[in-house]
Amino acid sequence: MGTRTSDLRLAPASLALAQRYRDAARTAISPTSGWPVVALLALSDLASISMAVAFSGTVWSDARLPFYLSLWPLLPLFLTAYAVAGLYPGIAIHPVEELRRASISTTLVYLLLLAITFLLKRDVAAYSRAVFLLAWAQSLVLFPLARGTARKLFAKKVWWGFPAVVLGAGTMGKHVVRALKRRPELGLNPVAVLDDQPDLPETIDGVPAMGAIALGPVLAREFRIRYAIVAMPEISHDELLDVLSRCGEAFPHLLLIPNLFDYSSLWVEPTDLGGVLGLEIRQQLLQPGARLLKFLLDFVLAAVGGLLALPLVGVAGILIKCTSKGPVCYGHTRVGLGGRQFKAWKFRTMVQDADKALQRHLDKNPQLRLEWEQNQKLRHDPRVTCIGKLLRKTSLDELPQLWNVLRGEMSLVGPRPIVENEIPRYGGKFALYHKVKPGITGLWQVSGRSDTGYEERVRLDAYYVRNWSVWLDIYVLARTFEAVFLRSGAY
């Protein structure tokens, strides 16, 4: 039986408000099954796997490409594994968590295929372990690239994602609306805000505030909305249970935002403690295996990267020496793990006596002093040489820091290296900062770099430490190539 309006305890004022916004709701809320999103992601996944297999069969001389292409009926195994891992419809999954699930699922399917094909093979020469290994490695790379491209191309389309109702018009509710509007690729489109408070604004960041929470089941039924986000950490326990009870039967998916803002969010899992709901927060920093894996990742990649970069190092050194006076490299004292100081090395990109040159420039241009005091950077820094500008734009000035990584003073990924006089600006978050080694790259570099304000940099550094894992490092390293290629925020 359908739910009657009287059962929803709708006040007359709420009914009038609902009628007032009915036309706006019909315009803003488009009923959707979500199948376009699922189909698009599935097609991108199939395309990435097919490209990996086809390319591997082509480049490997011993491979028989037509034979490997004939294995296409096995492709649904990948889709099945991704579906079991919760990658369809792929809504509200952080890219790091998506990367982890996809990597594990892809690896398991390739192992299964390897076992099946070698158990059932008739011609030993028909199979190549190298092709399987190469296809697996390429699939791990192409999968996130294909999905990321699909989201960038279609995330702003009207049919993308699922409509969601935000329950709560307070500070947290507004934060959720802004976050979802800013990140449409997450796949949740806020279409209505509901709250029992009497003085609701008409809209919150363009999303209509339609009335009381009791309207939730009405919207869910009329517009087939499957997602509701409960963002009211300030209400009492009994009030929260009442909201969950009223809306739990109408919305198939209820996302509860706990009062844990600005804490670890990636590695939290629900657990049942004898009928009591608990949240397990995995402290990756305290797991020896994860820390060892990070150390090995740093050492191997820094060693290989350093060898490959030797020609670039030589060319950069010659250009620096021929175009300006001074040493090729410059060591600056920075704060590292445990608050210990070390010298972080870079190619010299500034003129000699750069500190004095900066002071003279700020004295002549007082309006730039505020920019310097806020960000510790100048968009048009007079100290930077012509070669230095090129090195900074391409991030090649940081190549010598691979030596810091090999010495164990820095990591490939970590918080931004800071100087001692920046510690007060971190406030209480400095206790988080010095728990890990500073990194050559990090979240701030892939989030706009110098275009981000100082407070945002501190927040990103704290987020990195709280949510640290090897998967997050891999995600940041992948995003670094994109940031360097686009040269966003580099100056």
N, C-alpha and C positions, 0 to 999 in steps of 0.2 A: 504494500500500500504506500502511496506517496505521502510525504510529510505535509501536514496541514499548516497553513500560515499561523493558526492559533497556537500550534505546538511550538512555534519558533519564538513565541513571546515578543512579537513585533509591536512596538509602541506605535500609536497613530502618527506621531511625528516622524518616526522612522519610515513608515509606509509612504508618507507624503514626500519625504526626502528621496526615497527610492524611486517614486514616480517622477520626481523632478529630474533625476539623473538617468532615467530610463533611456531616453534618446541618446544621451552621451555615452551610456554604457554600451548600447548596441553598436555605436560607431567605434568605440575603443576596444571592445572585447570581441574578437573573432573566434567563434567556436572552431576548434581544430583537434584532430585526433593525434597529431604529432607524427603521423607517418611520413610526411615529407622530410622531416629531420632524420628519422631513422633510415629512410631510404638513401638520403644523401650521404650520411656517414657510412652506411654499408657499402655504397658504391665506391667511396673514396678508399675504404679499407681493402676492397677487392682489387681496386686499381693499384694500390701500393704493393700488395702481395704479388699480383700478376707481373708488374714491372720488375720486381726483385727477381722473380723466377726467370723471366724472359731475358733480363740482362745477364744474369749469372750463366744461363745456358748459352748465351751468345759469346761472352768474353772468354769462357773456359774452353780451351782448344779440344779437350777430350770429351766435351759434353755433346750430347745429341739433342739440340734444341727442340725439334718436333716431338721427340719422345717426352721431354719434360712438360711441354705445352699440353700434351695429351692427358696430363694429370689434373686438368682443370675441374673435373667432377669432384675432386677432393677439396676444392676451395670452400664449400659450405662448412667444413670443419673449423676453419678460422672464424667464420661468422658465429658458429655455435659457441666456440670458446669465448669470443668477445661478449656474446650475450650473457653467458654464464657469469662472466666477470663484471657484469653490470655496465658495459660500455654502450648499451642501447637501452634507452634513447640517448644516453650520454649527457644527461641534464644535471647541472649544478655539480659537476665533478671538476676539482682543481686540476690544472694541466699536469702537475707533478704526480698526483694520484692516478690520473689517466695513463701517464707514461709508465708508472709501475705496473698497473694491471695489464696494459697492453704488452709490455716486455715479457712478463711472466707467461701470459697466455700464448703469445707468439712462440716463445721458446718451447713450451710444452707441446704445442701442435707440431712443430718441426721435429721434435724428438719422437712423437707418435708416428709421423709420416716416415721418418727414417727407419723406425722399427718395422712398420708395416711393409714398406717397399723392399727392404732387405730380407724380410722373412718370406715374402711371396715372389721374389724375383726368380726368373728363369735364366736370364742372360746376365752373367756377372759383369760383363763389360758395359751393360746398358746404364749402370748407375755410377754416379760420381759423388763421393763424400764431399769433395771440394765444392761442387755445385750447391749441395745442401747447406754447407757452412757459409758460403758466400751469399746465398739467397736469404738465409737467416739473418746475417749481419745487415744486409741491405733492407730487409723488412723492418728491423728495429729502427732504422733511420727514416725510411720512407713513410711508415705509419704515422708518426706525429706530424711530419711535414704535410702529408696529404690532408689529414684532419685539420691542421692549422690553416691550410690554404682554403679549405671548404668553409671554415668558420669565418675567415676574413672576407670571403667573397659574398657570403649569404647571410651573415649574422644580423644584418640590418634590414633584411627583407621582412615584409609583414607576416609571411607564413612561417618564419623561423621561430622555433621554440614553442613553449607552452605558456598560456596565460596563467598568472598567479595572483592570488589575493593576499595582501599583506594585512595581518591582523595586529593593529597597534599603530597609532599615529604619534607616538612619543619620539624621544631622541633616537632610540634603537630602530623604530619603524622607519623614520626618515633616513637613517643611515642605510638600511637595507634597500630602500627604494633607490637611493642615489647609486649604491654599489651595483645594483642590477641594471640600472639605466646606463651606467658607465661601462658595464661588461656584458653586452648583449650576447656575446659568444657563449656565455654560461647556459643560455637557453631558457631562462625564466624571465618572462615579460610581465612586470607588475602592471595590472590593469585596474585595480581598485584598492583603496585603503579603507579599512573598517575599524571603528573604535567607539566605545561606549561614552567617551567624554562628550559633554554637550557643546563645547565650542570648537567643533571641527572646522578646519579651513576647507575651502572649496576644493583645492587641489594641493598635492604635495609633489613638487618637481614635475608638474604636468599630469600626475596621476590623480583622478578624481577620488575625493574622500566621500563615500556614498552614505555613510550612516553607521548604525549600530552593528555590532558583531553578529547579531542575530540574522542579519541580511546574508551572511556567508553561505548558508545552505541554499538560499534562494538563488544566489548568483551561480553557485556550483551546479544546481539543477538546470537553470535556464540557459546557461552558456557553456555547460559541460566543462567547467573548470576543474582540473584534477589536482592542482597544487595550491596549498595555503601555507603561508609563512607566519608563524606566531612569534612576533617580536615585541613582547611586553614583559621584560625582565623585572619591571618594578611592581607588578601586581602580586597579590598574596597567593599562597599555595592553593587555597580553596577556589579562588577566582580563576586561576590557571586551569585547574581540573575541570571547572565548569565550561571554560572555553574549549578545552580539548574534547570534552564530552559532546558539546553541541555541534562542533564542526568535524569531529572525527568520523561521524557516520556519513558526512556529505562529501568530504574531500578524500580521495584515495591516498594522497600524499600530504602529510603534515610535517613541515620542517620547523622544529622548535629551536629558537635562538636563546641559548642560556645566558646567564649573567656572567659570562667569562670573556667579555670583550678585551681585546689586546693580549690574549694568552694564546698558547699553542692551539692551532686549529687543524693542522694536517694529520697528525698522528694520534687522533682521539677515536676510541671505539667504545660503543655501548657494551655493557656486560650485565648479566643477571646474577645478583647476589642473593639467592634464595627468595626471589620474588621482589627484590629491591633493585631499582634501576641504578646502575653505576656507570661512570665514564672513566675508562682507562686511558690515561695520558702517558704514552710511551716516551721516555726520556732517552732519545737517541744518543745524547752526549755521554750517557753513562753505560752504553753498551760497547764492550771492548771489540766485538766483532765488527761493528759498524765503523768504529774509529780506525781500526786496522785497515779496513777496506778503503777508507778515505785517504789514509796515508799512502797505500799502494797506488791508488788512482793518481794522487798528486805526484808521486815520485816517477812513476812510469811515464805519464803524460808530459811532465816537465822535462825528463831526460830525452824522450823522443822529440818533443817540440823544440828543445834546445838544439839538437843536432840538425833538424830540418831548417831551423832559423839561422844557422851559421852564415850562409851567404848574405841574408838580409842584414845581419849584425855587422858584417864586414862593410857592406855598402853604406849603411847608415853611419858607421864610424868615420869613414872617409869623408862623407858629405859634411858631417858636423865639424870635423877638423879643418876642412878646406874653407868653410864659410864663416867661421867665428872663432875667436880666441877662447881657450879654456880646455878642460878635459872633455873626453868623449862621454863619460858617465858621471852621474852626480848622485851621491848618497845623502839621503836626508833621514834624520832620526825620527822614528815612528814608534808608536806604542803597540806592543804585540801581546801574545798569549800571557796571561797572568799579570799584565801590566808592565812586563819587562820591555825595555827599549832596544831597538835594533836599527840598523841602517838599511832602508829600502832603496834599492838601486834603480835608476832610470837613465835613459839617454838624456844628456843635457839638451834642453830645448830653450834655455834662456841665455841672455847675455851674462857676462861676468858681473859680479856685485849686483845681482838681481834684487836683493832686499833693499839696497840703497836706491836703486832705480825705481822700485815700487813706491818707496816713501816719497821720493821727489814727485812722482806722478800723482800721488794722492794729495800732496800738498798743493799742487797746481790745479787739481780737479776735485774739490771737496765733495761734489755730488756723487763721485764714485766710491767714496769711503764707506757709505752705507752699504753699497753692493758688496764690497769686500768684507765688511764686518758681518753681514748676513750669511754669505756663502763661502767665504774664504777663497773666492775665485772672481775673476773679471772676464766678462765676455770678450772684451778687446784688451788683452793684456799687452802693454808696451814692452814688456821684458822678453816676450817670446820671439825667437829668431824666425827667419823665413823657413828654414828647414824644420825648426821646432814646430811650426804650425802644421806642416805636413805630417810629421811624426805623431802629433797629438790627434789630428783628425783621423788617422788610420790606427791609432792606439799602439803603434810600433814603439813608442817611447817607453812602454812598459815591458818590453822583451827582456831586459836585464834582470827583471824580478824573477825570472825562472831560476836564477841562481839562488835567490832568497828561498824559493820553494825547495830546491835541492838541499839547502842548508837547514831546512826545518824551521825557518823563521816565518814563512808565509805559506799560504795554501793557494791553490788555483782559484778557489771560490771561498769567499768569506766577507766579513764586514770591510768597509773602506778603511785603509790605513789612516790613522789620525795622528796629529802631533799632540804633545802634552798639553798645550794651552787650549785644546778643544775638549778636554775631559769634562770641565764644568758644564759645557753645553749638552752633554749626554745625560747629566743628572743621575737619577737612579738607574738608568739603562746602561751605565758604564759597567755595572756589575755583570750584565749580560755580555757586553762587548768583549771583555777580556777572557771569556770562557773558551773562545776559539781563536785560531790564528787569523789575522787579517788576510784578505784575498786580493789577487791580481784583478779579478772580476768579482761581481756580486750583484745582488738584486738592484742596487741603485744604478749600476752601470746599464742594466737591461731595462730600466724603467725611466729612461730619459736622461740619465747621467747628470750633467751640469744644469740641465733644464729643471731639475727638481730642487725644491727649497731645502734648507738645512734640516728643518724639523722632519720633513719627509724622509730624508736620508737616514736620520736617527731611527725613525720608525721602521724603515726597511731593514736596517741592521739588526734591530731587536727582533723583528719578525723572523729573520734568517736564523738567529740563534735558537729561538723558541721552537722553530719548525725544522731544524737542521736534519738532513739525512743525505745519504749518497744520491738518492733519487733527485732531491732538490738541487744538488751540485750538478748532476747531469743535465737537468733542465736549464739551469743558469748558463752552463757552458754552451748548450745548444743555442740559447737566446743571445749569447754574446756574439756569435758569428753574425747573427742578423743585425745586432746593434752596430757592430763594426762596419758591416757592409753598407748599412743605411747612414752611418756616421751621425746618428741622432745624439744631440746634446754634447758633442765632443768639441771642446775649445780650451 
